[in-house]
C-alpha cells in the first residue's frame, strides 16, 4: 500500500487538494479533513507580502475575522477557525510555518460569476429570485452594523440549490459606516462617490454594487465600465438619455418597474438610492414570485448550457463560447 504523501498537509489536520482562487491579499484552497474525508473546507492563507505592508493590513485581517465571527446567516459563508500558527508540510518534506489563515465553510456550487458566465442573462424573474436573497443578507448585515464594500459576482458563492453565500469580508467594516472615506471596492462595481474621494455611506455603496450585480444577472452584461461622469454608458444615465441607454444595453424590453428600480440603485447621489426597506417594497419586488420555480429554472438553464458547452468544445477547438462573451462590456 502506497502511504507516500500526495498533497500538502495543513496543521496535520487537512490535506490541501486544489486552489479555489486568489486575490491581492490571500490565496484560497480546497482542503479535506484527514480524520473525516467527507468534510471539506475552504482554507484562506494570507499573503506574506500583504501582511508585511503595514499595521493596517494586519488590522484589516483581524477585523475580517471579528466581523465573520459576529455574522451567522444562511446567505453568508461561515467561519470555522483562524490563527497565525498555520503550518503547511509539502510532499517534498519542506515546511512553511507561521501562516496567518482563516478556515471557512466550503460552498460546492462555485462563484455566482461563473454561473452568470455559463448561463448568460437570466431575465427579470430570476433576477428577482437572487435580489430577494441579497435583500435578506444586506438587511441582516446592516442590522449588525456591518457594510461589505466589495459586493461583486466574484465574492458571492452559490450552493448546489442556487442559494447565495456572500464571502470575502476583507474590505468590510463596522466602524462609522455612514462616514467612510477609504478607497475600497472593485472598479466596475464601485459607486461614484468612492472614485471621487468623497466621504460616503457604506450602506449606499453596497446598494450601488448590488444594482450592478442585479443588472448582470438580468441582462448578462455589465451596465457600464465604470460609474464615472465621463464614461459613455454611465453618462447617458446621468444626462437622462435613457432611451439611448436602454437601446445600447439591449434593454428595450425590460419592464418599466425594473428600469425604475435599477436606475434608482445607480443614482449618482447615494442618498437617492433605495434603502433595504424601499427595495423590499418596490413594485418590481412585489410582483408575484415563485422561489421554487425560479430555482428549478436556473438549475435547468445551467445544466443545458453546460451540456451545450461540452458538446460545443468537443466539435471545435478554440473559439469563444457564448458564455465567454456574456460578461463582455457592451461596446
N, C-alpha and C positions, 0 to 999 in steps of 0.2 A: 504494500500500500504506500502511495506517494504522500509523504507528510510535508513535503517542501512547501514553504510559504509562497503563495502565488500573488497575494495582494499586500499593499502596505497595511500595517495594523496600527490603529489609533488607541492609545491608552490601554492596551492589552484587552480592550473590550469590543472593538468594532474593526471589521476589515473594510477598507475603502475600495469600492467596486468601480466607480467611474466618476467623471466630472459632470456636474449638473450646470455649470456656468461660472462666469467670473465677472467681477466689476472692478471699479477703481480701488475699492477698499478691501475686497475679500475674494476668496475662491470658495465655491460650494461643491461638495461631493456627496454622492450617494454612498452610504455605509450600511453594513449589515451586522447585527449583533452576533458575536461569536457563540454566546450561550444559547440564543434563540434565533436561528437563521431566518425565521419568518418576520422578525422585527427589523424594519428598515428605518433609517433616519437620514436627515439632511445635515451634513456637517459643514459648518461655515468656519473657515480658517481665515483670520485677519492677516492681511499682507504686512510683512515686517516693515517695508518701506513706508507704508501708510502710518503705522503706529509710531514710527521714529520721527515723523514730520514735526509734530508739536504736541503740547499738552492737550490742546483742543481735540486732537484726533483720539486720544485715549478717552477723554471725557465723552466724546460722541458715542464710543462703543459702550461705555458704562451706561450712558443714557438710553441707548437702544435696548440693552438688557433690562434695565429698570422698567422701561415702557412695556416691553414684551411680557415681563412678569406680571404687570398690572392689567393686562388685557386678556380676557378669556371670552372668546366669541367664536361661534361656528364658522364665521367667514374670515377669521384671522389665523394665520399659521401659529401653532402652539410652540412655545419654547420648552425644551425638555431638560436643558442643562447648559452650563457655561463654565469657563475657567481660564486661567492664564498658565496652566501647567500641562498643556497638551503635548503629547509625545507621539511621533509617528516613526514606526520602525519599518523600513523598506525591505523588500525581499533580498536585496543585496547585503542586508545587515546594517546599513547606515541608519543612524538615528537622528531625528530632528527633535529638539526639545524646546520647552518654554513657549509653546504656541498659544496664542490667545484664540479661543474658539467659542462658538455657540452651537449647541445641538438643537435641531428643530424637527418638528413633525415633517415627514416626507409625504408630499402630495403627489399621488400617482398619475394624474392626468396631464401634467405639464403646464406650460405657460398659456395664458389667455392670448398672448401674441401669436403663438403657434396655431392655436385654434382659429384665430382670425385669418392667418396666412392660408390655412388649409381650406377653410370654408368660404372666405370672402365676405361680402356684405350680406348680413343676415336679415335685414329688414326690421321694421318697427316693432313687431310683436316680440321677436327675440331680443331686441334692444330693451324693451320694457322688462323682460324677464331678468336680464342682467342688471338693469338700473335698480330694480326693486331690491336686489341683494346689496348693491352699492349703497343705497339709501340706508339700509339696515346697519351696515358696518360703519359708515361715516357717522351716522347718528349715534351709534354706540361709542365710537372714538371721541366724538365731541362731548358726550355725557361724562367721559373720563378726563376731559380737558386736554385731549391729545389731537395734534394735527400731523399728517403724514409727510406732506411736502414733496413727495416723489411718486404720486399715483400715476401709473402708466401700465400698458398691457404687459410689459416685461416684468413688472413687480406684482402681478396678480396670477395666482395659480388656479387651476381648475381640477377638481377631483373627477373620478370616473362617472359621477352622477351630475356633472356640469354644475357643481356648486363652487362659487368663487372663494378663494382664500387669499387675502391680502398679505403680502410678505415684504421683506426688506424695509425695516424701520430705521435705517441708518441716518436718514435726514429728519426723522420725526422729532417733535419736541412737545413739551407740556408747559414751557415757561413763557409767560407773556405772549400767549398765542395770537392775541389781536394786535400786537405791536412788534412785529418781527422785521428784521432788515437783512438777515443773512441771504446770500445768493445761493439758493438751493433749488434742485429740481433737474429736469431734462428739457432741453430747448424746445422740442416740438410740443410739449405738454405744459409749458411754463406760462403763467399768467403775465400780462404786460407789465404790471407794477413791479415784479421782481426784476425783469430785464432792465427796467428804467431806474433801478436802485432806490425805489421808494420804500417807505415803511409800509408793511402790508399786514392784512389779517389772514392768519393761516387757514381759517375756515373758508374764506373766499377763494384762496388759491387752490385748495383741494377741490372746490366746486368747479373751478375752471378746468382743471385736469380731468375731472370726471366727465365733463362735457366733451373733451377731446376723445376720451375712451368710448363714450356712448356713440359719438359720430362715426368712429371707425367700425364699431360693431354693426351699426345700421347700414353704413354705406360702403365699407370695405376699403376706404382710403382716408388719409389724413384730411382734416378740414382746411388746413393751411400749413405752410412750412414752419412759420413762427408767428406768434401773436405780436407783431411789431407794426407800427403805423406805416412803414414803407414797404411792407410785404404785400404783394399783389392781392392775394385772397383775403387776408385779414382787413386790408384797406377797403376792399369792396363792402365788407360788413360795416366798418366804421363810417363809410360815406353814405350808407343806406342804399347802395346799389344792389339790392337784394335779388332782383330778377336775374341780373347778370351773374351774381354769386351762385345761385341755385342752378343756373344753367351750366356754369363752368364745372360744378362738382357733381353734375348728373342728378341733382335732387329735385327736379321739377315736380315729380310725382309724390314727394313726401307730403304727409298730412300737414295742414296749417298749424295744428296743435304741436306737432314735433318741431316744426320750424320755429314756432314761438318759444318753445322751451329751450332749444339748443342755442338760439341767439341770445336769450337771457343769460344762459350759462357762460357764453363767450363775451359778456359785457366788458367793455374797456374799464368801466368804473366798477370795482369789486363790490361796492355796496349795492349795486343794482342786480347782482347775481342772486338767484333764489337761495333761501336757507333750506335746510333739510326738510322742515315742515312744509314750506312752499313747494318744494319739489314733490313731496308725497301727495300734496293736494292739487297739483297741476292737472288741468283737464286731460293731458296726454297720459298721465299716470293713472287717472281714474277710469280710463277705458277698460272694459272687461278683459281680464287676463286669466289664462289657464296655465299655471306654472308647470303642471304635469305634461300638458300637451307640448308646451314650448321645449321642455327638457327632451322629450322624445324626438321632437322635430330636429333639434340641434344635433342630437346623437346620430340621427338618421343621415343628416347632411354630412356629418363628419365621416361616417362610415362610407358613404357614397364617394366623397371626394378622395378619401384615402385609397379606395379601390381603383378609382379612375386614375389617380396619380401613379399607382403601382403599374396599372396596365399601360399608361402613357410612357412611363420610363422604360418599360420592357420593350416597347415598339420603336422607340427612338432614343438615341444617346444625345446628350447636350440639349440646348434649347431650354427656355424657361417655361415652367408650367404656369397655369392660370394663377395658382396661389402665390407664386413669386412676385407677380406683378400687382397683386391685390393691395399691398400696402405702399406701393409707389405713390409718391405725391402727385397730385393732379398737375398736369403741365399747362 
